Amino acid sequence: MDISESKDFIVSTASLKEVRVFSREVFEKINIPQDQKDELVLAIAEAAQNIVKHAFKNNAAANELMVVQISCENNKLQIAFY
């Protein structure tokens, strides 16, 4: 199944749960083993946390956004942060 979904999140530790929920919802639409879904959600959550912690040093302006994009086309998984 080909899929491409993205979502904007406020750069904040408060958004990290939303990142996990979004990621899990997208991966539920992709036919891969559950343990791989869990590992991917964890990896995305850690990457988002690193963006908040290191790129913005926990001090982002209230309007700063990060975009998480998850795509799976022709059995190729791509995850991007903008």
Residue pairs with C-beta under 8 A, 6 or more apart in sequence:
1 29
1 30
1 31
1 72
2 72
2 73
2 74
3 26
3 29
3 30
3 70
3 71
3 72
3 73
4 69
4 70
4 71
4 72
4 73
5 22
5 26
5 69
5 70
5 71
6 67
6 68
6 69
6 70
7 22
7 67
7 68
8 65
8 66
8 67
9 15
9 18
9 19
9 22
9 48
9 65
9 66
9 67
9 68
10 60
10 62
10 63
10 64
10 65
11 51
11 52
11 56
11 60
11 64
11 65
11 66
12 52
12 60
13 49
13 52
13 58
15 48
15 52
16 45
16 48
16 49
16 52
19 44
19 45
19 48
19 68
20 41
20 44
20 45
22 68
23 40
23 41
23 44
23 45
23 68
23 70
24 37
24 41
26 70
27 37
27 40
27 41
27 70
28 37
30 37
30 72
30 77
40 77
40 79
43 79
44 68
44 70
44 79
47 79
47 81
48 66
48 68
48 81
51 66
51 81
52 58
52 60
56 64
66 81
66 82
67 80
67 81
67 82
68 79
68 80
68 81
69 78
69 79
69 80
69 81
69 82
70 77
70 78
70 79
71 77
71 78
71 79
71 80
72 78
